[in-house]
Amino acid sequence: MKTDICKLTNDKSALGTILAEAEKSAQYNGLDKKQSLQLRLLAEELAGMMPELLEVGSGEFWIENKGKEFELHASIKAERLSPFDKENVLSVSKSGRNAAAKGIVNKIKLVAEGMLDGYFTAVEITGGSDYYDFYDMGAGMNFGMGYGDQWTNAWSLNSYVNRAEADKNAEEWDELEKSIIANLADDVIVGVIGKKVDVIIKKTFA
């Protein structure tokens, strides 16, 4: 089942729209109180990414489910993105853009922004950064989502978690343990094609 597709614009209505659709979907599909709350929390996490992403254009939001398998979709199309400023990207330091990325949700949002403006391509060429490292730990195309053939670049929270576990990095694990989205979602996928970025949160309820 797929809900109505809701238009998202940068007028502060995105939060209400996303939460309202999540509540309607939970009620329609018979989720219990705990499941409904978890779906709402994931919707809140997604809505929290929207203000900055919607500054560059407009978006759409919808929920798809097969039984208790849910996906929350946000698709943002860049309409006002300025041309890629390579010199600006190359001037970013570890104490600059990366320092503002606190918490998993903010970093996922920056992955989406970075995909839209070509940031990761430039940083890969120039030797990387902490911000690029977060992206690189989750980058790939084989996420079993059925969307990879349309994306030119994609990132997965599951891939990041698996790499963090392998690295045994205490700081990364501490951040993950404190994150609502990392603890509730089965996966978060960020994919980009052209000037459109998709953010998908997956959750299967028992």
Secondary structure, DSSP 4 states (H G I P E B T S, - for coil): -B-PPEEE-SSS-HHHHHHHHHHHHHHHTT--HHHHHHHHHHHHHHHHHHHHHGGGEEEEEEEEEETTEEEEEEEEEESSPPPP-HHHHHT--TTTGGGG--SHHHHHHHHHHHHHHTHHHHHHHHT--HHHHHHHHHB-S--SSS-TTT-SEEEEHHHHHHHHHHHT-HHHHHHHHT-HHHHH-SEEEEEEETTEEEEEEEEE--
